[in-house]
Amino acid sequence: MLFEVRYSDLAGRIGKIKTPSGTFETPAFIPVIHPVTQSVDVEFLKKLGFEAVITNAYITLKQYGETAREKGIHKLINFDGPIMTDSGGYQVLEYGAIEAKPSFIAQFENDIQSDICVPLDKPTGYGLSYEVAERYVNETIRNSQETLNLIKSNSNRNSVWVGPVQGAEHLDLVKRSAGLLDAMGYEMMALGSPVQLLESYEFAILADMIGTLKSTVMSKPIHLFGAGHPLTIPLAVALGCDTFDSASYMLYARDDRYMHPNGTSRLDKLVYLACQCPICINMKVKEFVSLEHDEKIDKLAKHNLYVLRSEVLSVKQAIMEGRLWEYVGQKARAHPKLMEAFKLFMNYKHLEDGTPFFKKKAIFFIESIDQYRPEASRLRRIFSSFKTNKKKIVLFPDTQVSPFYSSQEYHKLSRKFSDYLICAYNPFIGIIPTEISDIYPAAHNLISTKRFTYNNSNDYPTFVSSLQKFLSCNFFDDVIIVADDFMQGVVSDMQIISKKIEIIKYSDDIIERL
């Protein structure tokens, strides 16, 4: 398999996955196609721009048997692009077991010429005891090894085989599962059993699961099973998922659930159709609700597909513009449980690996969580370890004139304190030495300084630790801190009395009074 990454931001990647039936771009929502009862025409999916689909190998086997082998899965469902097949793991999760053996399912997936294949796994689901989850993980690992042995010995098709990572909320099992499947040689990973978490809005647990998998297997593409909600797509992509599948567009339609960018609503509870897709633009709510049952489901499912497509494109655009952090933050504010997951981004070191060192646009700092965005973390490491031979220092609030050495405040300070090191400080990125105040993003960020006051230093532990490190790396005989409300709270809590420090409360005319 060839996986080519073109652009990245956080752990989100715009790339291409090559399969025997063609190449498709990631991040990709892969719609579920029912091999027997599919009602939304596959041709509609192709016209809408979905380059790959997923169907169920076990159901195909049960319904078509030898006919499926003769025709191949592409002719059977009338789709000539990349097709992914699930082995029947969802049926195992629902019913406890299926009749077919792992090697038989693997051979069938190979025979019907699936492009992306999943071995028969034992999904752990959510809420299982550790012992049961471990047993399921071990069974999945055995099945996966059995599948690889079979495929390597008798397959001449260059299909992509996906390692099914299980373990659910037991993160050490997720890590072990991912490591073993990676070592076996699986070219792609898939995180299983998220559906129950998504249904219960346990986004924080799902985030930890994705983060654990991604930090274990960094370079290979990652698939997320059962993720088809517009709110979860940005979160999953930002954490490192390249593809995700769901039948949500149809399942929601059957339940009269109307997707919109920030969630879903009951169709009959709406007053307006704000969506501008071809389904909604020519109808009013009453007309939609009064449609004949099957027609309503069909149109609602198509509307839902438009919303999902739009969400994926919005995420891709955010990656291209270097604004994925901002975009996920906007989405997180649509639901408290999603915000809970977003706040965990402070723990995920792998987000820094995919974040460019330089971007074309300034980054935004809005609230305390933004101190943990990768660009700020990188910069703090540089600034907090900055060393100087000067013995005196002035710390001054960031003026938001970039770079700091071009501000009037700096020029006035430099004339009065010519033998001092002059630094700005910023709650999000720490101490900013003037000499390097033009590097990204010290001179490329926006803060709403007039609207927000940072009077709780406990919300900014990264600033406190970076200031402490900066002072410990240098030997200042004289420290002058022009303290705004934020800095006054910081210095009152810090143990830096060993240095000679003069605290001067900031005011508009402070430089003239110094």
C-alpha positions in Angstrom: 0.0 0.0 0.0 1.1 3.5 -0.7 0.0 6.2 1.7 1.2 9.6 0.7 0.7 12.6 3.0 0.5 16.0 1.3 -0.5 18.3 4.1 -1.0 18.0 7.9 -2.0 19.9 10.9 -2.2 18.5 14.5 -2.5 14.8 13.7 -4.9 15.4 10.8 -3.5 14.5 7.4 -4.6 15.2 3.8 -3.2 12.2 1.9 -3.8 9.5 -0.6 -4.3 5.8 -0.1 -3.6 3.6 -3.1 -5.6 0.4 -3.6 -6.0 -2.1 -6.4 -9.2 -0.3 -7.6 -7.8 3.2 -7.4 -6.6 6.0 -5.1 -8.7 8.1 -2.8 -8.0 11.1 -0.7 -8.0 11.3 3.1 -9.5 12.3 5.5 -12.4 10.3 4.0 -15.8 9.4 5.2 -16.6 6.0 3.8 -20.3 5.4 3.6 -21.6 1.9 4.6 -23.4 0.1 1.7 -25.7 -2.7 2.6 -25.0 -5.5 0.0 -28.7 -6.5 0.0 -31.0 -3.7 1.0 -29.2 -0.6 0.0 -31.8 2.1 -0.8 -29.7 5.2 -1.5 -28.3 4.5 -5.0 -24.6 3.9 -5.1 -24.4 6.1 -8.2 -25.6 9.0 -6.1 -22.7 8.4 -3.7 -20.2 8.5 -6.5 -21.7 11.7 -7.9 -21.6 13.3 -4.5 -17.9 12.7 -4.4 -17.5 9.7 -2.1 -14.5 7.9 -3.5 -14.6 4.7 -1.4 -17.4 2.7 0.2 -17.5 -0.1 2.8 -19.8 -3.1 2.9 -20.1 -6.2 5.0 -18.3 -9.4 3.9 -20.2 -11.7 6.2 -23.6 -10.5 5.1 -22.4 -10.8 1.5 -21.3 -14.3 2.1 -24.6 -15.3 3.7 -26.7 -13.8 1.0 -24.8 -14.4 -2.2 -22.2 -17.1 -1.4 -20.6 -18.5 -4.6 -22.2 -15.8 -6.7 -20.2 -13.1 -4.9 -17.0 -15.0 -5.7 -18.0 -15.2 -9.4 -19.0 -11.6 -9.8 -16.7 -9.9 -7.4 -17.8 -7.3 -4.9 -17.5 -4.4 -7.3 -20.1 -5.7 -9.7 -22.2 -7.0 -6.9 -22.8 -3.5 -5.4 -22.1 -1.6 -8.7 -19.2 0.5 -7.5 -15.9 0.6 -9.4 -13.8 2.5 -6.9 -12.1 1.3 -3.7 -14.3 -1.0 -1.6 -13.5 -1.8 2.0 -15.1 -4.9 3.6 -15.8 -5.4 7.2 -15.4 -9.1 8.2 -18.5 -9.4 10.4 -17.1 -7.9 13.6 -20.1 -5.8 14.1 -22.3 -8.9 14.0 -20.0 -10.5 16.6 -20.5 -7.4 18.8 -24.3 -7.6 18.3 -24.9 -11.4 18.5 -21.8 -12.8 20.3 -20.5 -14.9 17.4 -20.9 -15.8 13.7 -20.7 -19.1 12.0 -17.7 -18.5 9.8 -14.1 -19.0 10.8 -11.5 -16.2 10.6 -9.6 -18.0 7.8 -12.8 -18.6 5.8 -13.8 -15.0 6.0 -10.4 -13.8 5.0 -10.3 -16.1 2.0 -13.8 -14.9 1.0 -12.7 -11.2 1.2 -9.8 -12.1 -1.0 -11.9 -14.0 -3.5 -14.5 -11.2 -3.9 -11.6 -8.8 -4.6 -12.1 -6.4 -1.8 -9.6 -3.5 -1.9 -9.3 -2.9 1.9 -9.9 -6.0 4.1 -10.5 -6.4 7.8 -9.8 -9.7 9.5 -12.6 -11.3 11.7 -12.1 -9.6 15.1 -13.8 -9.9 18.5 -14.9 -6.4 19.4 -14.4 -5.5 23.0 -17.3 -3.0 23.1 -17.5 -0.6 26.0 -18.0 -1.5 29.7 -16.5 -4.9 29.7 -14.3 -6.0 32.6 -10.6 -5.9 32.0 -10.3 -9.7 32.0 -13.1 -10.2 29.4 -11.6 -7.3 27.3 -8.2 -8.9 27.4 -9.6 -12.2 26.3 -11.3 -10.6 23.4 -8.1 -8.7 22.4 -6.1 -12.0 22.5 -8.7 -13.7 20.3 -8.5 -10.8 17.8 -4.7 -11.0 17.7 -4.9 -14.8 17.1 -7.4 -14.3 14.3 -5.3 -11.5 12.8 -2.2 -13.7 12.7 -4.1 -16.6 11.2 -5.5 -14.2 8.5 -2.1 -12.9 7.6 -0.6 -16.4 7.4 -3.4 -17.4 5.0 -3.2 -14.3 2.8 0.6 -14.4 2.5 0.5 -18.0 1.4 -2.1 -17.9 -1.3 -3.1 -14.4 -2.4 -1.9 -12.7 -5.5 -4.0 -9.5 -5.0 -2.4 -6.4 -3.5 -5.2 -5.6 -1.2 -4.7 -3.5 1.9 -5.2 -5.5 5.1 -6.3 -3.6 8.2 -5.3 -4.5 11.7 -8.3 -4.3 14.0 -7.2 -2.7 17.3 -9.4 -3.6 20.3 -9.3 -2.8 24.0 -11.9 -0.1 24.3 -11.4 2.0 27.5 -8.6 -0.2 28.7 -5.9 1.8 27.1 -3.0 -0.5 27.9 -4.9 -3.2 25.9 -5.3 -0.7 23.0 -1.6 0.0 23.1 -0.7 -3.7 23.2 -3.1 -4.6 20.4 -1.8 -1.8 18.2 1.8 -2.7 18.8 1.3 -6.4 18.0 -0.7 -5.7 14.8 1.9 -3.2 13.7 4.7 -5.7 14.3 2.8 -8.4 12.2 3.0 -6.1 9.2 -0.6 -4.7 8.9 -0.4 -1.7 6.6 -3.4 0.1 8.1 -4.9 0.2 11.6 -8.6 0.4 12.5 -9.9 1.3 16.0 -12.8 -0.9 16.8 -15.8 -0.7 19.2 -16.4 3.1 19.3 -20.2 2.9 18.5 -21.3 2.4 22.1 -19.0 5.3 23.2 -20.4 7.6 20.6 -24.0 6.7 21.5 -23.3 7.5 25.1 -21.4 10.7 24.2 -18.2 9.4 25.9 -16.0 11.5 23.5 -13.2 11.8 26.1 -12.7 8.1 26.3 -12.8 7.8 22.5 -10.2 10.6 22.3 -7.9 8.7 24.7 -8.3 5.5 22.7 -7.4 7.3 19.4 -4.5 9.1 21.1 -3.2 5.8 22.5 -3.4 4.1 19.1 -1.8 7.0 17.2 1.1 7.4 19.6 1.8 3.7 19.2 1.5 3.6 15.4 2.5 7.0 14.0 2.9 6.7 10.3 0.3 4.2 9.1 -3.2 5.3 8.2 -5.9 4.8 10.8 -9.5 3.9 10.3 -12.3 4.6 12.9 -15.2 2.2 12.8 -18.7 3.6 13.2 -18.0 7.4 13.3 -20.7 9.1 11.3 -21.7 12.1 13.4 -20.8 15.6 12.1 -19.5 16.6 15.6 -17.1 13.7 15.9 -15.4 14.0 12.5 -13.2 17.0 13.3 -12.2 15.5 16.7 -11.3 12.1 15.1 -9.3 13.7 12.3 -7.4 16.1 14.6 -6.3 13.1 16.7 -5.1 11.1 13.8 -7.9 9.2 12.1 -7.6 9.2 8.3 -10.8 7.3 7.4 -14.0 6.5 9.1 -17.2 4.7 8.2 -20.8 4.7 9.3 -24.3 3.9 8.2 -25.5 6.9 10.2 -26.8 8.7 7.2 -29.4 6.0 6.8 -29.9 5.0 10.4 -30.6 8.6 11.4 -33.0 9.0 8.4 -35.0 6.0 9.5 -35.3 7.6 12.9 -36.3 11.0 11.4 -33.0 12.6 12.5 -31.9 15.5 10.5 -28.1 16.2 10.5 -26.7 19.7 10.8 -23.2 20.9 11.4 -23.5 20.9 15.2 -25.5 17.7 15.7 -28.9 16.3 14.8 -32.5 17.3 15.3 -35.8 15.6 14.9 -37.2 16.5 11.6 -40.7 17.2 12.9 -39.3 19.5 15.6 -37.7 21.9 13.1 -39.2 25.2 12.0 -36.7 26.0 9.2 -34.5 24.1 6.9 -31.3 26.1 7.1 -29.3 23.7 4.9 -28.7 24.7 1.4 -28.3 21.3 -0.1 -30.4 20.3 -3.2 -32.7 18.3 -0.9 -33.6 21.2 1.4 -33.4 24.2 -0.8 -36.7 23.5 -2.5 -38.8 22.4 0.5 -40.2 23.6 3.7 -40.3 21.5 6.9 -44.0 20.7 6.5 -43.4 19.4 3.0 -40.5 17.3 4.1 -42.4 15.8 7.0 -45.5 15.0 4.9 -43.6 13.0 2.2 -44.4 9.4 1.7 -42.5 7.2 4.2 -39.9 5.7 1.8 -39.4 8.9 -0.1 -38.8 10.8 3.2 -36.2 8.4 4.3 -34.4 8.5 1.0 -34.3 12.3 0.9 -33.4 12.6 4.6 -30.5 10.1 4.1 -29.3 12.1 1.1 -29.4 15.3 3.0 -27.4 13.6 5.8 -24.8 12.6 3.2 -24.5 16.2 2.0 -23.9 17.3 5.6 -21.2 14.6 6.2 -19.5 15.5 2.9 -19.5 19.2 3.9 -18.0 18.4 7.2 -15.2 16.4 5.7 -14.4 19.2 3.3 -14.5 21.8 6.0 -12.0 19.8 8.0 -9.7 19.5 5.0 -9.9 23.2 4.4 -9.0 23.8 8.0 -5.9 21.5 7.6 -4.9 23.4 4.5 -5.2 26.8 6.3 -3.4 25.6 9.4 -6.6 26.2 11.4 -7.6 22.7 12.6 -7.1 23.6 16.2 -9.5 26.6 15.9 -12.0 24.5 14.0 -12.1 21.7 16.5 -12.4 24.3 19.3 -15.4 25.8 17.5 -17.0 22.4 17.2 -16.2 21.5 20.8 -18.4 24.4 22.0 -21.4 22.7 20.6 -21.5 20.1 23.3 -20.0 19.9 26.8 -18.9 16.3 26.3 -17.1 17.3 23.2 -15.4 20.2 25.1 -14.3 17.6 27.7 -12.5 15.7 24.9 -11.0 18.8 23.4 -9.4 19.7 26.7 -7.6 16.4 26.7 -5.5 17.7 23.7 -3.1 19.1 26.3 -2.1 15.5 27.0 -1.4 14.4 23.4 2.2 14.9 22.5 1.7 13.3 19.1 -0.3 16.4 17.9 2.9 18.3 17.6 4.5 15.9 15.1 2.0 16.8 12.3 1.8 20.5 13.1 3.9 22.7 10.7 6.7 24.8 12.2 5.5 27.7 10.1 2.1 28.7 8.8 0.8 31.4 6.5 -1.6 32.8 8.9 -1.5 34.0 12.5 -2.8 31.7 15.2 -5.6 32.6 17.6 -5.4 32.5 21.4 -8.8 32.7 22.9 -8.9 30.8 26.2 -6.7 28.8 28.5 -6.8 25.6 26.5 -5.0 27.4 23.7 -1.8 27.5 25.7 -1.4 23.8 24.9 -1.6 24.1 21.1 1.5 22.7 19.6 2.8 26.0 18.2 2.7 27.5 21.7 4.4 24.5 23.3 7.2 24.6 20.8 7.8 28.3 21.3 7.8 28.1 25.1 10.5 25.4 25.0 12.7 27.8 22.9 12.0 30.9 25.0 12.2 29.3 28.5 15.7 28.0 27.7 16.9 31.3 26.3 20.2 32.4 27.8 21.8 35.8 28.0 24.9 37.4 29.5 23.0 40.4 30.7 22.5 40.7 34.4 19.4 42.8 34.4 16.0 42.3 32.9 12.7 44.1 32.3 9.5 42.1 31.7 6.7 44.0 30.0 3.2 42.9 28.9 3.0 41.9 25.3 1.8 44.8 23.2 0.4 42.8 20.4 2.5 44.9 18.0 4.5 42.3 16.2 7.4 41.8 16.5 7.8 43.3 19.9 11.0 45.2 19.0 9.0 47.3 16.5 6.6 48.6 19.2 6.8 52.1 20.7 6.9 50.6 24.1 10.1 48.7 23.3 11.9 51.7 21.9 11.0 53.8 25.0 12.2 51.0 27.3 15.4 50.4 25.4 16.3 54.0 25.8 15.7 54.0 29.6 17.2 50.6 30.3 20.0 50.3 27.7 21.9 47.7 29.7 18.8 45.5 30.5 17.5 42.5 28.6 14.0 43.6 27.6 11.3 40.9 27.2 7.6 40.8 26.6 5.4 38.3 28.2 2.3 36.5 27.0 0.0 34.2 29.0 0.0 31.7 26.2 3.6 31.5 25.1 5.5 32.8 28.1 8.5 35.1 28.1 9.4 36.6 24.7 13.1 37.8 24.5 13.2 40.8 22.1 16.1 39.3 20.1 14.0 36.4 18.9 10.5 38.0 19.1 10.0 37.8 15.4 10.0 34.0 15.1 6.7 32.1 14.5 4.3 32.4 16.2 5.6 35.0 18.6 5.0 37.7 16.0 2.1 35.8 14.4 -0.7 35.5 16.9 -3.9 37.4 17.9 -5.3 37.8 21.4 -8.4 39.7 22.4 -6.5 41.5 25.1 -9.2 44.2 25.7 -12.0 41.7 26.1 -10.4 39.1 28.3 -8.5 39.6 31.5 -6.2 36.8 32.7 -6.5 37.3 36.4 -6.3 33.6 37.4 -2.8 32.5 37.0 -3.7 29.0 38.0 -5.4 28.6 34.6 -2.0 29.1 32.9 0.5 26.6 34.5 2.6 26.6 31.4 3.4 30.2 31.8 4.4 29.8 35.4 6.7 26.9 34.6 8.2 28.6 31.6 8.9 31.8 33.7 10.5 29.7 36.4 12.7 27.9 33.9 13.7 31.1 32.2 14.8 32.7 35.4 16.7 29.6 36.5 18.6 29.5 33.2 20.0 33.0 33.7 21.6 34.9 36.5 19.9 38.3 36.9 20.9 40.7 39.7 18.0 43.0 39.0 14.5 42.0 37.7 11.9 44.6 36.9 8.4 43.3 36.2 5.8 45.6 34.8 2.9 43.6 36.0 -0.6 43.6 34.5 -3.4 41.8 36.4 -2.3 38.4 35.1 1.4 38.8 36.1 0.5 40.2 39.5 -1.3 36.9 40.2 1.7 34.9 38.9 4.4 36.6 40.9 2.4 36.5 44.1 2.2 32.7 43.8 5.8 32.0 42.7 8.8 31.3 44.9 11.3 33.6 43.2 12.1 35.8 46.2 15.8 34.8 46.0 16.2 37.2 43.1 16.0 41.0 43.4 12.6 41.7 41.9 10.8 45.0 41.6 7.1 44.6 40.8 5.5 47.7 39.2 1.8 47.7 38.4 1.1 48.3 34.8 -0.7 51.5 33.6 -1.0 53.3 30.3 1.7 55.8 31.3 4.0 53.3 33.1 7.0 53.9 30.9 7.0 57.6 31.5 6.8 56.9 35.3 9.6 54.4 35.4 
